[in-house]
Amino acid sequence: MPRLTVVLSLFLLFAVTGMAQSSHLTGSIADTLEKRSLGNGSVLLLRPVDSILIGHTRTTANGHFQLTVPPGHYIILVTYPSYADYVDTLFIKDSGNVTLPPIGMVLKSKLLETVVVSGNKGAVRIKGDTTEFNADSFRTQAGASVEDLLKKLPGIQVDKNGKITAQGEAIKKVLVDGEEFFGDDPTLVTQNLRADMVDKVQVYDKKSDQATFTGIDDGQREKTINLKLKNDKKMGYFGRLTAGAGTDGYYDEQLMANYFKKKEKIAAYGILSNTGKTGLNWNERDSYGQSILGSADVDQSTGFISIESTGIDDDLDNWSGRFEGQGSPSVKTGGLHFNNKWADDNVSVNGNYKFMQLNVAGTSNTNTETILPDTLFYNNQTQKFKNQITRHTLDGTYEVKFDSSSSLKVQATGGTDHKTTFNNYSSEYLASDSSLVNRNDRTTTTAGDKQVLNSYMIWRKKLAKVGRTLSVTVRENYTDDKSTGFLNSDTRFFHDGQQYNDSLVDQQKDYHTVTTLIDSRAVYTEPLSKTSFVAGNYGVVINNSRSNRDSYNKGSGTNKYSLLDSLYSNDYRYNVFTQRGGLAYTLIKKKFRFSAGSDIGFSQFNQRDLVADTSGQRHFINWYPTASATYSFTNMRRISLSYNGGTNQPSVTQIQPILTNENPLNITIGNPALKPKFQNRISVFFNDYKVLTDRGIWANLSYTFTPNDISNSVTVDPGTGKQVNQFVNVNGNYRASAYLSYSFKWPKPDLHFEFWSSANRNSNVSFVNGLSNRALSGSYSAGTGINKSKDKKYDIGVRFYGTYTESRSSINNGISTNYWTYEIQPEGNLFLPLKFQIHADADISLRQKTPVFSTNNNVALVNAWIGKKFLKNDALLIKVSVNDLLNQNIGFNRTVNSNFISQNTYNTIKRYGMLSVVWNFTKAGTPMPQQRF
């Protein structure tokens, strides 16, 4: 009993003390225009550091309120139906009575007529796995493009080539109102649509149609941006016309015209340019279903390490068909787009046609250090190239909803390529004491045609019981690739400075590869309760390939290539038949979502060498496990964990038993005994955003490890420098990555800050001269960005980041590569009287020298222009610009393979001046009625 008395006494003492130190806050709210008191309004006091609720009350009938709180800093938030939220900071210095001035509330409909209230809508919203940015919360200047807007959004970076990275991942598609809009070249959208047309920018992982319908994660994801247009921008026509003529023969002519009428969108574009700015980045590797096994991206501006586990080029033509910064490009490209919806949105059509003719010519120099267990070799190579491609693509999507329970979606894409290439190489191979080992001069030419037809169909049906569904998908990919080329090579071998052998190759090469893929799958879901269900699936995959590669030597006494060289010729069929089925379970709660399952596949390999008249059959059991869990702490804070595993079959190029001598010093042998590789990926994602303080955090971690990965075994002859490569299966390959972004706004000076960091760690196993070799590499980056703008006055910002790169190879631990690179990217606009504008931007690259990378490759790329705007809404801009003002542009990248380190420099677009006219034309129609739900 005495103890209870003491406890109660202490409690009363602390309560009285707390009351004595508290303040009584009073105030009132009323309509600003009508001076009418607003009863039953909500008044909240929040702690600024973490937005935790400290106090809450409702206003009385006459609009008054009272709160009792201790002294301190607070955010006061007042809300009332149909009125814009009132947000302000509040500091209560001493205890006692504090009376606030009357708070005026403004109707949302009148919001644009007053500047009394701020914060009516959060700059960022997080809805499930979608991050949504309110475009009007990020100020851009008149005439700014979507790309200018994206550069201001936290967690999003746009590089000098227009490549977009969001939350640490590359953006694969940019949609407009959820529809494809020339979607395989995001720059066509981001550089040609105006920022003031955009209402919302949504960033999310786009799942497959079947995963979206069934709720079962199949591991197919694409980081996607969707631009939701403002209601009044969906009627009428608009576009941008650019005409530019420059010094040294540079030109840039662009037109994009759009006509929107309700849900109908018609668009066309055309580009004639040799500035390398746009229209060059069709992602045909994605569209045509190609991939590079075991590769990592290289940032050519910073010299990040690129890791290639295979690292073998076995074709005369290894040009991707795109301009990737090397050489001087000229492009003629154009396209048409149409999409519409009918019958209450139950029927929709989307179609695109595109044409491109691209020419790229240039030179490059590559210095390579080859690491062997007991020595080093150095190779110095110069290259001249001249390539051209003419491409046509046509794609369409048709979707129909038969009723509320069933729908059908059909997609088709077809395209043709005609490509010609010319490459001339000169190289020297030096021993560790710099003595000459070999010298090679080589010329390759090719002319080829590729035809592609891809199609996809999904039928979805909701059955009578809620949660019971049936869906069927069928996917088809067909590629027919033919090419003819010539190889002329002269290799001279040296010992003690004296030539002792000369090897000549003069051959015609005929290649023909046909691949056909048919992938079908049916999925059935059955509810177990209101919050859980199970799904079963079964599918069949047919993947057939035929590769015919013939090499011909000249006949005796003739210039005709009539003698088949059987050593470098082969006709091979590689067919894979797979049956696949599995089960998955999903649980969906208010804040928690979980799913897990696995498929099992039975694959049969049928391999036949038509030249040797041999065949073989192999069988494999494949697993496809998947699991994911998501927990939402609040609407603005979420964490998710996912795992996906899957089997990938070897390609016909890797498995075909043929020697390739396109580079006679680098011979490749196919490996018909290759096994499928199994890739595992674990990822964690976290995001948190606070509306009142405009603070955001985005973070992700991922770890990928691949048993039975496909790498290469290289045998180097120290006497001649010749290499023989073969694809092999290895264990121990992994890639780990992490990303963190922290952004906030400093309200008083109206400054936006962003800090980000990333880390990548790679392990790639191979064999060098019969010894196992593990190449470990990593890159670690950190950066910051700051931006400030004032309408029609200035818009300035700067981004800075540094990267530390390291690599070493286990076959020679005494050799390692470690260096720093730094990027500084300031950008600014100054708006002068009489509608004059000055713009300047820079990309300053500072690269540390190393024993291998000893040349100075520091670059300061400075671009600037001065212009004057005319017409209503500043629609016309006439400007004089200078590209690469200091004439320092150097093409540059660094690469680390399993046992070599190389640095490549190349010619690219140089300094030029240009006079340009930019006209943003528009004519709005009658806005669509805004729908409210």
ROBA-840030 format. One line per field, with one value per residue (C-alpha): residue in one letter; x, z, y. Coordinates in steps of 0.1 Angstrom, whole numbers. Each point is the difference from the previous one (the first is absolute). Layout:
# residues N
aa <- (A, ...)
xx <- (X, ...)
zz <- (Z, ...)
yy <- (Y, ...)
This chain:
# residues 933
aa <- (M, P, R, L, T, V, V, L, S, L, F, L, L, F, A, V, T, G, M, A, Q, S, S, H, L, T, G, S, I, A, D, T, L, E, K, R, S, L, G, N, G, S, V, L, L, L, R, P, V, D, S, I, L, I, G, H, T, R, T, T, A, N, G, H, F, Q, L, T, V, P, P, G, H, Y, I, I, L, V, T, Y, P, S, Y, A, D, Y, V, D, T, L, F, I, K, D, S, G, N, V, T, L, P, P, I, G, M, V, L, K, S, K, L, L, E, T, V, V, V, S, G, N, K, G, A, V, R, I, K, G, D, T, T, E, F, N, A, D, S, F, R, T, Q, A, G, A, S, V, E, D, L, L, K, K, L, P, G, I, Q, V, D, K, N, G, K, I, T, A, Q, G, E, A, I, K, K, V, L, V, D, G, E, E, F, F, G, D, D, P, T, L, V, T, Q, N, L, R, A, D, M, V, D, K, V, Q, V, Y, D, K, K, S, D, Q, A, T, F, T, G, I, D, D, G, Q, R, E, K, T, I, N, L, K, L, K, N, D, K, K, M, G, Y, F, G, R, L, T, A, G, A, G, T, D, G, Y, Y, D, E, Q, L, M, A, N, Y, F, K, K, K, E, K, I, A, A, Y, G, I, L, S, N, T, G, K, T, G, L, N, W, N, E, R, D, S, Y, G, Q, S, I, L, G, S, A, D, V, D, Q, S, T, G, F, I, S, I, E, S, T, G, I, D, D, D, L, D, N, W, S, G, R, F, E, G, Q, G, S, P, S, V, K, T, G, G, L, H, F, N, N, K, W, A, D, D, N, V, S, V, N, G, N, Y, K, F, M, Q, L, N, V, A, G, T, S, N, T, N, T, E, T, I, L, P, D, T, L, F, Y, N, N, Q, T, Q, K, F, K, N, Q, I, T, R, H, T, L, D, G, T, Y, E, V, K, F, D, S, S, S, S, L, K, V, Q, A, T, G, G, T, D, H, K, T, T, F, N, N, Y, S, S, E, Y, L, A, S, D, S, S, L, V, N, R, N, D, R, T, T, T, T, A, G, D, K, Q, V, L, N, S, Y, M, I, W, R, K, K, L, A, K, V, G, R, T, L, S, V, T, V, R, E, N, Y, T, D, D, K, S, T, G, F, L, N, S, D, T, R, F, F, H, D, G, Q, Q, Y, N, D, S, L, V, D, Q, Q, K, D, Y, H, T, V, T, T, L, I, D, S, R, A, V, Y, T, E, P, L, S, K, T, S, F, V, A, G, N, Y, G, V, V, I, N, N, S, R, S, N, R, D, S, Y, N, K, G, S, G, T, N, K, Y, S, L, L, D, S, L, Y, S, N, D, Y, R, Y, N, V, F, T, Q, R, G, G, L, A, Y, T, L, I, K, K, K, F, R, F, S, A, G, S, D, I, G, F, S, Q, F, N, Q, R, D, L, V, A, D, T, S, G, Q, R, H, F, I, N, W, Y, P, T, A, S, A, T, Y, S, F, T, N, M, R, R, I, S, L, S, Y, N, G, G, T, N, Q, P, S, V, T, Q, I, Q, P, I, L, T, N, E, N, P, L, N, I, T, I, G, N, P, A, L, K, P, K, F, Q, N, R, I, S, V, F, F, N, D, Y, K, V, L, T, D, R, G, I, W, A, N, L, S, Y, T, F, T, P, N, D, I, S, N, S, V, T, V, D, P, G, T, G, K, Q, V, N, Q, F, V, N, V, N, G, N, Y, R, A, S, A, Y, L, S, Y, S, F, K, W, P, K, P, D, L, H, F, E, F, W, S, S, A, N, R, N, S, N, V, S, F, V, N, G, L, S, N, R, A, L, S, G, S, Y, S, A, G, T, G, I, N, K, S, K, D, K, K, Y, D, I, G, V, R, F, Y, G, T, Y, T, E, S, R, S, S, I, N, N, G, I, S, T, N, Y, W, T, Y, E, I, Q, P, E, G, N, L, F, L, P, L, K, F, Q, I, H, A, D, A, D, I, S, L, R, Q, K, T, P, V, F, S, T, N, N, N, V, A, L, V, N, A, W, I, G, K, K, F, L, K, N, D, A, L, L, I, K, V, S, V, N, D, L, L, N, Q, N, I, G, F, N, R, T, V, N, S, N, F, I, S, Q, N, T, Y, N, T, I, K, R, Y, G, M, L, S, V, V, W, N, F, T, K, A, G, T, P, M, P, Q, Q, R, F)
xx <- (0, 28, 16, -33, -3, 35, -7, -32, 17, 28, -26, -19, 32, 11, -35, -2, 35, -9, -31, 19, 24, -27, -14, -36, -2, -31, -11, -28, -6, -23, -6, 24, -25, -33, 14, -22, 10, 8, -12, 11, 33, 30, 31, 32, 33, 29, 36, 22, 28, -22, -36, -12, -34, 3, -35, -34, -33, -31, -12, -32, -31, 15, 33, 20, 25, 22, 30, 22, 36, 35, 23, 19, 1, -31, -17, -36, -23, -36, -24, -36, -22, 3, 27, 37, 21, 17, 35, 24, 28, -5, 23, -13, 27, -14, -28, -32, -28, 9, -26, 4, -12, -32, 9, -16, -10, -4, -23, 20, -19, 14, 35, 16, -13, 19, 34, -10, 0, 28, 3, -34, 13, 31, 29, 3, -25, 8, -29, 9, 31, -4, 17, -20, 14, -23, 16, -11, 18, 33, 5, 11, 3, -23, 7, 19, -1, -9, 37, 5, -28, 15, 33, -17, -17, 16, 14, 2, 31, 3, 34, 14, -13, -35, 2, -23, 8, -27, 6, 33, -15, 0, -34, -10, -33, -17, -38, -24, -33, 9, 4, 30, 11, 31, 9, 32, 18, -8, 18, -26, -25, 21, 17, -30, -30, -2, 1, -30, -22, 8, -23, 17, 33, -4, 30, -6, 10, -22, -9, -11, -37, -5, 17, -22, -32, 7, 20, 27, 35, 18, 32, -6, 5, 9, 7, -25, -10, -36, -8, -36, -10, -22, -36, 2, 30, -19, -18, 13, 34, 34, 36, 35, 20, 37, 22, 37, 30, 35, 37, 21, -31, -20, -38, -30, -36, -27, -38, -25, -37, -28, -38, -20, -38, -14, 15, 13, 37, 17, 37, 28, 36, 30, 36, 29, 31, 37, 4, -7, -26, -32, -17, 29, -9, -24, 3, 0, 18, -31, -24, 17, 5, 38, 21, 36, 8, 19, 5, -1, -6, 29, -3, 21, 2, 14, 20, -19, 12, -19, 2, -5, -1, 0, 18, 1, -8, -4, -17, 14, -27, -2, -16, -32, -17, -1, 20, 16, 23, 27, 7, -21, -36, -26, -35, -33, -28, -38, -30, -38, -21, -37, -20, -37, -27, -36, -31, 4, 37, -8, 19, 34, 26, 36, 24, 34, 20, 37, 27, 37, 31, 31, 36, 29, 36, 31, 32, 10, 31, 1, 28, -3, 20, -4, 7, 15, 11, 37, 1, -18, -6, -10, -21, -4, -27, -14, -33, -17, -37, -28, -34, -36, -34, -34, -28, -38, -22, -38, -18, -35, -22, -36, -20, -36, -21, -28, -18, 9, 16, 20, 25, 24, 32, 20, 34, 22, 34, 18, 31, 27, 37, 24, 35, 34, 33, 36, 28, 37, 23, 37, 15, 33, 4, 29, 16, 5, 35, -17, 15, -22, -18, -24, -14, -34, -18, -36, -30, -35, -31, -36, -34, -29, -38, -20, -38, -18, -36, -11, -36, -17, -35, -17, -36, -13, -32, -14, -22, -32, 18, 18, 38, -4, 16, 14, 25, 18, 31, 18, 32, 19, 34, 14, 33, 16, 35, 22, 33, 29, 35, 37, 30, 34, 27, 38, 18, 37, 18, 32, 27, 29, -11, 1, -30, -1, -34, -28, -37, -24, -38, -22, -36, -36, -24, -37, -21, -37, -17, -37, -16, -36, -15, -35, -8, -35, -14, -33, -5, -30, -5, -22, -9, 6, -15, -8, 37, 19, -1, 21, 9, 10, 16, 12, 18, 19, 31, 14, 33, 16, 32, 19, 34, 18, 35, 21, 35, 14, 36, 9, 3, 33, 7, -33, -13, -32, -5, -10, 19, -19, 23, -15, 20, -19, -34, -29, -37, -16, -35, -8, -35, -13, -34, -11, -31, -5, -25, -3, -19, 0, -17, -9, -12, -13, -6, -7, 37, 17, 3, 18, 3, 22, 1, 21, -2, 18, 10, 11, 22, 12, 30, 2, 33, 10, 31, -11, 36, 15, -33, -1, -28, -6, -27, 2, -26, -1, -23, -4, -14, -16, -6, -14, -10, -9, -12, -11, -9, -14, 6, -20, -12, 33, 24, 5, 25, 1, 21, 0, 18, 0, 18, 0, 19, 14, 10, 33, -4, 7, 31, 14, -8, 8, 32, 19, 32, -4, 29, -15, 30, 28, 18, -32, -15, -33, -13, -36, -8, -28, 3, -11, -26, -28, 9, -22, -3, -11, -9, -9, -11, -12, -17, -9, -16, -12, -14, -12, -25, 3, 38, 4, 26, 4, 21, 4, 23, 5, 23, 5, 21, 2, 19, 1, 10, 11, 5, 13, 35, 30, 33, 29, 33, 27, 31, 29, 21, -25, -26, -28, -30, -25, -33, -28, -32, -1, -22, 14, -11, 7, -14, -20, -10, -10, -13, -14, -16, -11, -16, -9, -18, -15, -10, 13, -31, 13, 24, -21, 29, -3, 27, 7, 27, 6, 24, 5, 22, 6, 21, 7, 16, 7, 16, 18, 30, 33, 25, -18, 1, -32, -1, -23, -2, -14, -10, -20, -12, -12, -16, -15, -14, -22, -22, -14, -25, -16, -22, -22, -26, 12, 32, 24, 2, 33, 12, 31, 6, 33, 10, 32, 7, 27, 7, 21, 8, 24, 5, 8, 24, 24, -8, 29, -19, -30, -18, -13, -10, -24, -22, -20, -29, -11, -31, -11, -30, -16, -25, -1, -32, 7, -22, -16, -3, 36, 14, 35, 6, 32, 8, 31, 11, 34, 17, 31, 17, 29, 30, 11, 30, -23, -21, 29, -13, -18, -37, -14, -27, -21, -30, -16, -31, -16, -26, -16, -35, -31, -36, -28, -38, -27, 12, 36, -9, 29, 37, 28, 34, 37, 18, 34, 6, 32, 11, 35, 4, 9, -24, 18, -18, 12, -7, 18, -7, 10, -4, 10, 36, 4, -3, -6, -5, -17, 1, -19, -10, -34, -20, 23, -6, -25, -21, -36, -29, -33, -37, -22, -38, -23, -34, -33, -37, -22, -34, -29, 13, -14, -23, 18, -13, -3, -3)
zz <- (0, 8, -34, -18, 18, -11, -36, -1, 16, -26, -28, 13, 4, -36, -13, 19, -11, -37, 2, 15, -29, -27, -22, -10, -37, -14, -34, -25, -37, -25, -38, -13, -25, 17, 36, 10, 31, -7, 27, 5, -19, 9, 17, 4, 16, -13, 11, -29, 1, -6, -5, 32, 12, 32, 3, -18, 4, -19, -4, 18, -19, -1, -13, 32, 13, 30, 6, 30, -9, 14, -14, -32, -38, -18, -34, 1, -26, -4, -23, -10, -27, -35, 13, -6, 30, 20, 11, 20, 25, 36, 29, 35, 21, 35, 20, 3, -24, -37, -24, -37, -26, -18, -26, -34, -20, -38, -21, -23, -29, 8, 8, -31, 9, 33, 15, 36, 3, -9, 0, -14, -14, 8, -25, 2, 7, 5, -10, 4, -21, -20, 8, -14, -4, -3, -30, 10, 33, -19, -17, -36, -24, -29, -29, 21, -11, 20, 2, 18, 24, 7, 10, 29, 14, 31, -7, -38, -20, -37, -16, -29, -25, 14, 18, 30, 33, 27, 35, -12, -30, -37, -14, -28, -11, 1, -4, -6, 19, 3, -37, -22, -17, -21, 32, -11, -2, 32, -12, -27, 28, 26, -24, -21, 24, 21, 38, 4, -16, 28, 30, 17, -5, 12, 6, 5, -9, -29, 4, -27, -10, 15, 33, 2, -6, 23, 27, -3, -5, -29, 4, -32, 8, -19, 17, -16, 0, -8, -9, 9, -20, 13, -10, -21, -19, -15, -26, -30, -17, 11, -8, -4, -31, 1, -28, 5, -23, 14, -8, -14, -17, 31, -2, 21, -13, 21, -1, 23, -5, 21, -3, 30, 0, 32, 0, -35, -4, -34, -1, -25, 2, -24, 7, -23, 22, 4, 35, 17, 23, -7, -21, 2, 30, -12, 25, -26, 23, 22, -29, -18, 31, 1, 31, 11, 25, 31, -10, 20, -13, -5, 6, -28, 15, 34, -9, 23, -4, -24, 8, -28, 11, -36, -18, -34, -33, -26, -29, -27, 9, 37, -4, 19, -26, 23, 6, 34, 1, -22, -33, -19, -7, -25, 2, -19, 20, 3, 14, 3, 31, 5, 29, 9, 22, -8, 15, 35, -1, -7, -33, -5, -28, 1, -29, -10, -32, 0, -26, 6, -21, 21, -11, 24, -9, 22, 15, 34, 19, 25, 24, 18, 27, 0, 34, 0, 31, -5, -24, -18, -36, -15, -31, -18, -27, -23, -18, -28, -5, -23, 6, -13, 9, -15, 23, -2, 29, 3, 32, 12, 30, 0, 32, 5, 31, -9, 33, 36, 4, -31, -23, -29, -8, -31, -9, -30, -10, -33, -14, -26, 2, -28, 13, -15, 19, -7, 26, -4, 29, 6, 32, 17, 27, 24, 27, 36, -10, -29, -27, -30, -1, -30, -23, -17, -27, -6, -20, 3, -21, 3, -15, 18, 3, 30, 2, 33, 9, 36, 13, 33, 11, 34, 8, 35, 16, 35, 10, 21, 34, 10, -4, -23, -33, -32, -23, -31, -16, -33, -10, -34, -11, -34, -14, -33, -3, -31, -7, -24, 7, -8, 23, -11, 27, 0, 32, 5, 29, 16, 22, 14, -24, -31, -20, -3, -14, -20, 1, -27, 1, -30, 4, -8, 29, -5, 32, 3, 34, 5, 34, 9, 35, 10, 37, 13, 35, 19, 36, 22, 34, 28, 31, 34, 20, -3, 3, -16, -31, -18, -37, -22, -35, -29, -31, -30, -16, -34, -7, -33, -17, -31, -7, -33, -1, -31, -8, -35, -13, -35, -25, -17, -27, 4, 20, 9, 35, -9, 24, 32, 31, 21, 31, 2, -14, 17, -3, 34, 14, 36, 12, 36, 11, 35, 20, 31, 28, 36, 30, 18, 31, 7, 32, -1, 32, 6, 5, -9, -33, -4, -29, -6, -24, -25, -34, -11, -37, -19, -30, -28, -21, -36, -16, -35, -20, -36, -14, 22, 0, 38, 24, 37, 26, 35, 28, 28, 29, 5, 30, 1, 36, 10, 32, 10, 30, 4, 32, 0, 33, -13, -33, -5, 15, -15, 0, -23, -4, -31, -13, -35, -14, -36, -25, -32, -29, -20, -33, -33, -4, 32, -6, -37, -4, -24, -1, -9, -13, -7, 22, -9, 33, 20, -10, 15, 4, 8, 27, -7, 36, 16, 27, 9, 26, 30, 11, 34, 9, 35, 3, 28, -6, 25, -5, 24, -7, 24, -17, 24, 0, -36, 10, -19, 4, -27, 5, -16, 4, -24, -2, -30, -1, -28, 4, -33, -16, -35, -1, -21, 1, -18, -10, -9, -18, 15, -31, -26, 21, -16, 22, -2, 18, 9, 18, 33, 31, 32, 36, 22, -21, 19, -2, 30, -1, 23, -5, 24, -7, 25, -10, 17, -4, 20, 1, 9, -30, -21, -7, -11, 12, -9, 12, -15, 1, -17, 2, -24, 7, -26, -1, -34, -2, -32, -9, -13, -14, 19, 34, 17, 2, 21, -11, 29, -8, 17, -5, 28, -6, 19, -12, 8, -19, 8, -20, 4, -24, -2, -26, -29, 19, 2, 2, 13, 12, 4, 4, 13, 5, 5, -7, 13, -22, 8, -16, 3, -15, 20, -25, 7, 34, -4, -26, 9, -14, 23, -9, 6, -24, 6, -18, 4, -19, 5, -20, 0, -17, 3, -12, -10, -9, -35, 2, -5, 16, 6, 6, 9, 11, 5, 5, 17, 2, 21, -2, 21, -18, 7, -12, -27, -7, 0, -26, 10, -8, 21, -20, 5, -25, 1, -20, -1, -19, 0, -15, -1, 3, -21, -4, 26, 29, -13, -27, -23, 9, -22, 15, -8, 16, 4, 6, 18, 5, 11, -27, 25, -9, 2, -3, 28, 19, 21, 0, 23, -12, 16, -8, -17, 6, -29, -7, -31, -14, -31, -21, 5, -6, 3, 6, -23, 1, -11, -7, 9, -1, 24, -3, 25, -17, 16, -4, 28, -6, 25, 31, 9, 30, 32, 15, 38, 20)
yy <- (0, 25, -8, 7, 33, 10, -9, 20, 30, -1, -3, 30, 20, -7, 7, 33, 10, -9, 21, 29, -1, -3, 27, 6, 6, 16, 12, 0, -9, 16, 3, 25, 16, -3, 4, -29, -20, -36, -24, -36, 6, -22, 17, -21, 8, -22, -3, 13, -26, -30, 12, -18, 13, 21, 14, -1, 18, 11, 36, 11, 12, 35, -12, 2, -26, -6, -23, -6, -8, 6, 27, -9, -1, -14, -3, 10, -16, 11, -19, 6, -17, 17, 23, -1, -12, 27, -8, 22, -2, 11, 7, 3, 16, 1, -16, 20, 10, 4, 14, -5, 25, -11, -27, 6, -31, 0, -21, -23, 14, 35, -12, 14, 35, 3, -7, -1, -38, -24, -37, -9, -32, -21, 1, -38, -28, -36, -23, -37, -6, 32, 33, 29, 35, 30, 18, 35, -3, 0, 34, 0, 30, 7, -23, -26, -36, -31, -7, 33, -10, -35, 16, 17, -30, -17, -34, 5, 7, 9, -2, 21, -25, 0, -34, 0, -17, -2, -13, -16, -18, 8, 11, -24, 16, 34, -1, 28, -5, -37, -5, -8, 32, -7, -19, -17, 34, 19, 31, 6, 5, 17, 25, 9, 2, 31, -1, 22, -27, -25, -4, -29, -20, -36, -23, -37, -35, -11, -36, -24, 0, -35, 10, 31, -19, -30, 17, -27, 15, -16, 20, 20, 37, 32, 33, 23, 36, 10, 36, 9, 30, 29, -1, 32, -13, -30, 20, 18, -1, 8, -7, 13, 10, 5, 12, 4, 7, -1, 3, -28, -15, -7, 1, -9, 0, -15, 0, -17, 7, -14, 1, -10, -2, -15, -36, 2, 7, 5, 9, 3, 9, 5, 6, 9, 6, -7, 14, -34, 15, -20, -26, -25, -22, -26, -28, -27, -24, 0, 0, -28, -21, 1, 2, 0, -28, 10, 36, 32, 35, 24, 37, 14, 35, -11, -31, -23, -35, -23, -37, -25, -36, -14, 28, -17, 16, -27, 18, 22, 25, 8, 34, 4, 22, 30, 31, -5, 30, -13, 18, 25, -8, 12, -11, 2, -14, 4, -16, -1, -8, -6, -12, 3, -16, -7, -15, 14, -9, -36, 0, 16, 1, 12, 0, 13, 1, 12, 4, 7, 4, 4, 5, -1, 4, 5, -12, -14, -10, -29, -8, -33, -17, -39, -16, -35, -20, 8, 29, 29, 9, 33, 6, 33, 2, 26, -3, 18, -8, 11, -16, 5, -14, 5, -12, -3, -10, -4, -9, -1, -9, -9, -5, -8, -5, -24, 7, 8, -35, -7, 18, -7, 18, -6, 16, -3, 15, -4, 15, -1, 11, 4, 6, 6, 2, 8, -4, 3, -10, 4, -14, -8, -26, 6, -21, 12, 14, 19, -23, -5, -34, 5, 26, -3, 19, -11, 12, -13, 9, -12, 4, -15, -2, -8, -7, -2, -8, -2, -5, -3, -9, -2, -10, 7, -13, 7, -30, 1, -3, 32, -6, -30, 8, -16, 16, -13, 16, -9, 17, -4, 13, -6, 13, -6, 15, -2, 16, -2, 14, -1, -5, 11, -4, 2, -11, 2, -17, 11, -13, 21, 27, -21, -12, -38, -7, 16, -12, 12, -5, 9, -14, 5, -6, -9, -1, -10, -4, -7, -2, -8, 2, -10, 4, -8, 1, -5, 13, -9, 18, -13, 20, -17, 29, 36, 9, -30, -21, -26, -1, -28, 2, -22, 10, -13, 17, -8, 17, -10, 14, -7, 16, -5, 16, -5, 12, 0, 3, 11, -27, -7, 25, 18, 30, -19, -13, -35, -23, -8, 1, -28, 11, 32, -12, -17, -6, -5, -6, 6, -7, 3, -13, 8, -8, 21, 1, 12, 14, 33, 14, 36, 17, 36, 19, 37, 8, -32, -20, -33, -25, -30, -28, -20, -15, -31, -5, -30, 9, -21, 11, -13, 9, -10, 8, -3, 2, -27, -19, -4, 6, -1, 3, 13, 5, 25, 8, 37, 19, 35, 10, 34, 17, 36, 18, 36, 19, 35, 18, 30, 12, 17, -26, -35, -28, -30, -31, -22, -31, -14, -30, -13, -21, 15, -23, 5, 19, -17, 22, -13, -36, -4, -22, 23, 19, 37, 19, 35, 12, -25, 9, -7, -33, -11, -36, -9, -25, -25, -13, 33, -4, 25, 27, 7, 36, 11, 36, 13, 36, 24, 33, 27, 34, 26, 35, 27, 24, 29, 2, -11, -26, -32, -32, -27, -30, -33, -30, -29, -31, -23, -32, -25, -37, -15, 34, 2, 15, -7, -19, 18, -16, 25, -11, 22, -5, 13, 18, -20, -7, -28, 5, -24, 4, -20, -4, 15, 5, 30, 29, 26, 37, 20, 36, 26, 34, 27, 34, 27, 32, 29, 36, 30, 21, 34, 5, -25, -23, -37, -23, -36, -24, -34, -29, -33, -30, -29, -31, -27, -34, -17, -34, -12, -22, 14, -25, -27, 18, 12, 38, 22, 36, 22, 35, 27, 36, 22, 34, 29, 32, 30, 24, 34, 20, 35, 18, 31, 4, 21, 10, -29, -38, -14, -33, -22, -37, -15, -35, -20, -37, -23, -30, -30, -34, -28, -35, -31, -14, 29, 16, 24, 19, 22, 30, 27, 35, 29, 18, 32, 16, 36, 11, 36, 13, 34, 23, 37, 19, 35, 30, 0, -38, -7, -32, -13, -37, -18, -35, -20, -36, 0, -35, -4, -34, -12, -14, -36, -21, -14, 31, 25, 25, 32, -4, 29, 17, 32, -1, 35, 8, 34, 20, 34, 6, 21, -11, 13, -5, -7, -22, 2, -26, 10, -1, 11, -8, -2, -29, -15, -37, -10, 36, -10, -27, -27, -28, -33, -34, -22, -32, -26, -37, -29, -35, -33, 4, 34, 37, 24, 36, 12, 36, 10, 29, 15, 32, 30, 37, 18, 31, 0, 24, -16, 9, -19, 4, -16, 1, -8, 5, -13, -15, -2, -17, -34, 0, -9, -32, -2, -32)
